[in-house]
Amino acid sequence: MHKDTIKGAAKEAVGSAKQAIGKATGNERLEAEGAADKTAGKVQKGVGDLKDAARDALKH
């Protein structure tokens, strides 16, 4: 598993938590920040998955 996959998953989880807390408290800024972090995490996780796939393809 590539480090970007792990970091992306963690960032996505933190973003989801921020978004939920922002929604629960009515803090629109925190909710938006959480949504942005969640999206960035998904992108970073996708990059890590692509790197893993490329590395696996090169090994075989």
N, CA, C and O atoms as a Tinker XYZ file with bonds, in Angstrom:
   240  protein
     1  N      0.848000   -1.169000    0.000000    73     2
     2  CA     0.000000    0.000000    0.000000    64     1     3
     3  C      0.901000    1.242000    0.000000    63     2     4     5
     4  O      1.837000    1.340000    0.793000    81     3
     5  N      0.616000    2.153000   -0.866000    73     3     6
     6  CA     1.421000    3.351000   -1.017000    64     5     7
     7  C      1.077000    4.359000    0.073000    63     6     8     9
     8  O     -0.057000    4.401000    0.549000    81     7
     9  N      2.053000    5.167000    0.468000    73     7    10
    10  CA     1.835000    6.133000    1.542000    64     9    11
    11  C      0.754000    7.162000    1.195000    63    10    12    13
    12  O      0.066000    7.653000    2.090000    81    11
    13  N      0.596000    7.494000   -0.087000    73    11    14
    14  CA    -0.454000    8.431000   -0.482000    64    13    15
    15  C     -1.840000    7.844000   -0.235000    63    14    16    17
    16  O     -2.772000    8.572000    0.106000    81    15
    17  N     -1.975000    6.547000   -0.403000    73    15    18
    18  CA    -3.251000    5.887000   -0.144000    64    17    19
    19  C     -3.618000    6.023000    1.329000    63    18    20    21
    20  O     -4.760000    6.330000    1.670000    81    19
    21  N     -2.648000    5.795000    2.187000    73    19    22
    22  CA    -2.880000    5.869000    3.631000    64    21    23
    23  C     -3.163000    7.309000    4.059000    63    22    24    25
    24  O     -4.118000    7.565000    4.792000    81    23
    25  N     -2.337000    8.242000    3.603000    73    23    26
    26  CA    -2.540000    9.645000    3.953000    64    25    27
    27  C     -3.876000   10.161000    3.424000    63    26    28    29
    28  O     -4.561000   10.930000    4.099000    81    27
    29  N     -4.240000    9.742000    2.229000    73    27    30
    30  CA    -5.501000   10.165000    1.641000    64    29    31
    31  C     -6.696000    9.651000    2.426000    63    30    32    33
    32  O     -7.663000   10.379000    2.649000    81    31
    33  N     -6.625000    8.394000    2.842000    73    31    34
    34  CA    -7.711000    7.817000    3.634000    64    33    35
    35  C     -7.849000    8.538000    4.977000    63    34    36    37
    36  O     -8.959000    8.781000    5.450000    81    35
    37  N     -6.716000    8.873000    5.580000    73    35    38
    38  CA    -6.748000    9.594000    6.853000    64    37    39
    39  C     -7.328000   10.996000    6.671000    63    38    40    41
    40  O     -8.138000   11.451000    7.479000    81    39
    41  N     -6.911000   11.666000    5.617000    73    39    42
    42  CA    -7.408000   13.019000    5.355000    64    41    43
    43  C     -8.909000   12.991000    5.061000    63    42    44    45
    44  O     -9.645000   13.891000    5.464000    81    43
    45  N     -9.349000   11.958000    4.361000    73    43    46
    46  CA   -10.767000   11.804000    4.054000    64    45    47
    47  C    -11.575000   11.602000    5.343000    63    46    48    49
    48  O    -12.662000   12.160000    5.491000    81    47
    49  N    -11.046000   10.811000    6.261000    73    47    50
    50  CA   -11.724000   10.562000    7.529000    64    49    51
    51  C    -11.811000   11.836000    8.368000    63    50    52    53
    52  O    -12.850000   12.125000    8.961000    81    51
    53  N    -10.720000   12.589000    8.414000    73    51    54
    54  CA   -10.717000   13.849000    9.158000    64    53    55
    55  C    -11.703000   14.831000    8.535000    63    54    56    57
    56  O    -12.416000   15.542000    9.245000    81    55
    57  N    -11.739000   14.866000    7.218000    73    55    58
    58  CA   -12.674000   15.745000    6.521000    64    57    59
    59  C    -14.116000   15.392000    6.818000    63    58    60    61
    60  O    -14.951000   16.275000    7.014000    81    59
    61  N    -14.409000   14.101000    6.852000    73    59    62
    62  CA   -15.766000   13.656000    7.169000    64    61    63
    63  C    -16.151000   14.068000    8.587000    63    62    64    65
    64  O    -17.279000   14.496000    8.833000    81    63
    65  N    -15.214000   13.935000    9.507000    73    63    66
    66  CA   -15.484000   14.322000   10.891000    64    65    67
    67  C    -15.717000   15.832000   11.004000    63    66    68    69
    68  O    -16.653000   16.274000   11.671000    81    67
    69  N    -14.864000   16.612000   10.352000    73    67    70
    70  CA   -15.032000   18.070000   10.361000    64    69    71
    71  C    -16.382000   18.467000    9.771000    63    70    72    73
    72  O    -17.084000   19.328000   10.302000    81    71
    73  N    -16.724000   17.824000    8.671000    73    71    74
    74  CA   -17.978000   18.141000    8.008000    64    73    75
    75  C    -19.164000   17.812000    8.920000    63    74    76    77
    76  O    -20.110000   18.595000    9.004000    81    75
    77  N    -19.124000   16.681000    9.593000    73    75    78
    78  CA   -20.206000   16.286000   10.495000    64    77    79
    79  C    -20.302000   17.225000   11.691000    63    78    80    81
    80  O    -21.400000   17.601000   12.103000    81    79
    81  N    -19.161000   17.603000   12.246000    73    79    82
    82  CA   -19.160000   18.516000   13.386000    64    81    83
    83  C    -19.681000   19.881000   12.969000    63    82    84    85
    84  O    -20.457000   20.505000   13.693000    81    83
    85  N    -19.255000   20.340000   11.805000    73    83    86
    86  CA   -19.728000   21.620000   11.295000    64    85    87
    87  C    -21.230000   21.623000   11.065000    63    86    88    89
    88  O    -21.917000   22.599000   11.365000    81    87
    89  N    -21.725000   20.525000   10.533000    73    87    90
    90  CA   -23.164000   20.408000   10.276000    64    89    91
    91  C    -23.937000   20.374000   11.598000    63    90    92    93
    92  O    -24.982000   21.013000   11.726000    81    91
    93  N    -23.419000   19.626000   12.581000    73    91    94
    94  CA   -24.101000   19.485000   13.872000    64    93    95
    95  C    -24.125000   20.795000   14.658000    63    94    96    97
    96  O    -25.089000   21.082000   15.366000    81    95
    97  N    -23.061000   21.585000   14.530000    73    95    98
    98  CA   -22.979000   22.834000   15.288000    64    97    99
    99  C    -23.474000   24.037000   14.511000    63    98   100   101
   100  O    -23.573000   25.136000   15.056000    81    99
   101  N    -23.786000   23.832000   13.238000    73    99   102
   102  CA   -24.246000   24.943000   12.416000    64   101   103
   103  C    -23.117000   25.838000   11.937000    63   102   104   105
   104  O    -23.355000   26.965000   11.503000    81   103
   105  N    -21.886000   25.339000   12.013000    73   103   106
   106  CA   -20.719000   26.094000   11.592000    64   105   107
   107  C    -20.459000   25.803000   10.112000    63   106   108   109
   108  O    -19.848000   24.793000    9.764000    81   107
   109  N    -20.933000   26.702000    9.254000    73   107   110
   110  CA   -20.834000   26.482000    7.809000    64   109   111
   111  C    -19.385000   26.456000    7.325000    63   110   112   113
   112  O    -19.046000   25.718000    6.399000    81   111
   113  N    -18.535000   27.263000    7.956000    73   111   114
   114  CA   -17.126000   27.302000    7.537000    64   113   115
   115  C    -16.442000   25.967000    7.816000    63   114   116   117
   116  O    -15.714000   25.455000    6.965000    81   115
   117  N    -16.668000   25.405000    8.989000    73   115   118
   118  CA   -16.064000   24.122000    9.345000    64   117   119
   119  C    -16.624000   23.004000    8.452000    63   118   120   121
   120  O    -15.897000   22.095000    8.052000    81   119
   121  N    -17.903000   23.084000    8.153000    73   119   122
   122  CA   -18.527000   22.097000    7.282000    64   121   123
   123  C    -17.907000   22.141000    5.878000    63   122   124   125
   124  O    -17.616000   21.101000    5.287000    81   123
   125  N    -17.714000   23.344000    5.363000    73   123   126
   126  CA   -17.113000   23.507000    4.031000    64   125   127
   127  C    -15.654000   23.060000    4.030000    63   126   128   129
   128  O    -15.190000   22.443000    3.071000    81   127
   129  N    -14.940000   23.368000    5.093000    73   127   130
   130  CA   -13.542000   22.954000    5.210000    64   129   131
   131  C    -13.453000   21.431000    5.254000    63   130   132   133
   132  O    -12.565000   20.833000    4.647000    81   131
   133  N    -14.376000   20.819000    5.973000    73   131   134
   134  CA   -14.412000   19.358000    6.041000    64   133   135
   135  C    -14.686000   18.731000    4.688000    63   134   136   137
   136  O    -14.071000   17.731000    4.319000    81   135
   137  N    -15.616000   19.326000    3.950000    73   135   138
   138  CA   -15.934000   18.816000    2.614000    64   137   139
   139  C    -14.715000   18.925000    1.695000    63   138   140   141
   140  O    -14.441000   18.017000    0.910000    81   139
   141  N    -13.990000   20.034000    1.797000    73   139   142
   142  CA   -12.789000   20.222000    0.977000    64   141   143
   143  C    -11.712000   19.205000    1.352000    63   142   144   145
   144  O    -11.075000   18.623000    0.474000    81   143
   145  N    -11.507000   18.991000    2.652000    73   143   146
   146  CA   -10.520000   18.010000    3.104000    64   145   147
   147  C    -10.903000   16.606000    2.644000    63   146   148   149
   148  O    -10.049000   15.818000    2.237000    81   147
   149  N    -12.184000   16.309000    2.713000    73   147   150
   150  CA   -12.678000   14.996000    2.296000    64   149   151
   151  C    -12.397000   14.757000    0.812000    63   150   152   153
   152  O    -11.951000   13.678000    0.422000    81   151
   153  N    -12.658000   15.761000    0.003000    73   151   154
   154  CA   -12.405000   15.654000   -1.435000    64   153   155
   155  C    -10.911000   15.518000   -1.725000    63   154   156   157
   156  O    -10.505000   14.699000   -2.550000    81   155
   157  N    -10.099000   16.323000   -1.046000    73   155   158
   158  CA    -8.649000   16.245000   -1.236000    64   157   159
   159  C     -8.128000   14.867000   -0.824000    63   158   160   161
   160  O     -7.223000   14.324000   -1.458000    81   159
   161  N     -8.697000   14.317000    0.225000    73   159   162
   162  CA    -8.308000   12.982000    0.664000    64   161   163
   163  C     -8.643000   11.918000   -0.363000    63   162   164   165
   164  O     -7.859000   11.000000   -0.601000    81   163
   165  N     -9.819000   12.048000   -0.970000    73   163   166
   166  CA   -10.214000   11.091000   -2.004000    64   165   167
   167  C     -9.258000   11.148000   -3.191000    63   166   168   169
   168  O     -8.880000   10.116000   -3.745000    81   167
   169  N     -8.874000   12.358000   -3.574000    73   167   170
   170  CA    -7.949000   12.525000   -4.700000    64   169   171
   171  C     -6.593000   11.919000   -4.356000    63   170   172   173
   172  O     -6.018000   11.184000   -5.160000    81   171
   173  N     -6.080000   12.222000   -3.167000    73   171   174
   174  CA    -4.780000   11.708000   -2.754000    64   173   175
   175  C     -4.815000   10.183000   -2.662000    63   174   176   177
   176  O     -3.852000    9.516000   -3.038000    81   175
   177  N     -5.907000    9.637000   -2.169000    73   175   178
   178  CA    -6.051000    8.188000   -2.082000    64   177   179
   179  C     -6.046000    7.575000   -3.482000    63   178   180   181
   180  O     -5.438000    6.528000   -3.706000    81   179
   181  N     -6.723000    8.229000   -4.414000    73   179   182
   182  CA    -6.747000    7.755000   -5.795000    64   181   183
   183  C     -5.365000    7.752000   -6.426000    63   182   184   185
   184  O     -5.014000    6.828000   -7.160000    81   183
   185  N     -4.580000    8.784000   -6.141000    73   183   186
   186  CA    -3.212000    8.855000   -6.657000    64   185   187
   187  C     -2.385000    7.697000   -6.098000    63   186   188   189
   188  O     -1.619000    7.062000   -6.823000    81   187
   189  N     -2.547000    7.435000   -4.818000    73   187   190
   190  CA    -1.827000    6.318000   -4.209000    64   189   191
   191  C     -2.224000    4.986000   -4.817000    63   190   192   193
   192  O     -1.379000    4.121000   -5.048000    81   191
   193  N     -3.521000    4.825000   -5.077000    73   191   194
   194  CA    -3.991000    3.587000   -5.708000    64   193   195
   195  C     -3.398000    3.420000   -7.106000    63   194   196   197
   196  O     -3.022000    2.315000   -7.500000    81   195
   197  N     -3.316000    4.523000   -7.854000    73   195   198
   198  CA    -2.715000    4.467000   -9.190000    64   197   199
   199  C     -1.241000    4.101000   -9.116000    63   198   200   201
   200  O     -0.747000    3.320000   -9.929000    81   199
   201  N     -0.543000    4.664000   -8.142000    73   199   202
   202  CA     0.875000    4.339000   -7.985000    64   201   203
   203  C      1.051000    2.863000   -7.648000    63   202   204   205
   204  O      1.958000    2.210000   -8.164000    81   203
   205  N      0.180000    2.332000   -6.776000    73   203   206
   206  CA     0.232000    0.914000   -6.445000    64   205   207
   207  C     -0.001000    0.057000   -7.680000    63   206   208   209
   208  O      0.712000   -0.920000   -7.912000    81   207
   209  N     -0.996000    0.424000   -8.467000    73   207   210
   210  CA    -1.313000   -0.337000   -9.672000    64   209   211
   211  C     -0.148000   -0.301000  -10.655000    63   210   212   213
   212  O      0.194000   -1.318000  -11.259000    81   211
   213  N      0.458000    0.868000  -10.814000    73   211   214
   214  CA     1.595000    0.988000  -11.729000    64   213   215
   215  C      2.773000    0.148000  -11.247000    63   214   216   217
   216  O      3.427000   -0.524000  -12.045000    81   215
   217  N      3.040000    0.186000   -9.958000    73   215   218
   218  CA     4.150000   -0.602000   -9.409000    64   217   219
   219  C      3.896000   -2.097000   -9.599000    63   218   220   221
   220  O      4.803000   -2.845000   -9.963000    81   219
   221  N      2.645000   -2.530000   -9.349000    73   219   222
   222  CA     2.305000   -3.932000   -9.533000    64   221   223
   223  C      2.432000   -4.356000  -10.990000    63   222   224   225
   224  O      2.901000   -5.454000  -11.287000    81   223
   225  N      2.010000   -3.474000  -11.901000    73   223   226
   226  CA     2.098000   -3.787000  -13.331000    64   225   227
   227  C      3.549000   -3.917000  -13.769000    63   226   228   229
   228  O      3.868000   -4.767000  -14.600000    81   227
   229  N      4.421000   -3.097000  -13.229000    73   227   230
   230  CA     5.835000   -3.159000  -13.587000    64   229   231
   231  C      6.528000   -4.398000  -13.027000    63   230   232   233
   232  O      7.490000   -4.897000  -13.611000    81   231
   233  N      6.037000   -4.885000  -11.901000    73   231   234
   234  CA     6.638000   -6.079000  -11.298000    64   233   235
   235  C      6.321000   -7.331000  -12.105000    63   234   236   237
   236  O      7.111000   -8.274000  -12.124000    81   235
   237  N      5.174000   -7.345000  -12.769000    73   235   238
   238  CA     4.744000   -8.549000  -13.488000    64   237   239
   239  C      5.011000   -8.409000  -14.903000    63   238   240
   240  O      4.719000   -9.319000  -15.679000    81   239
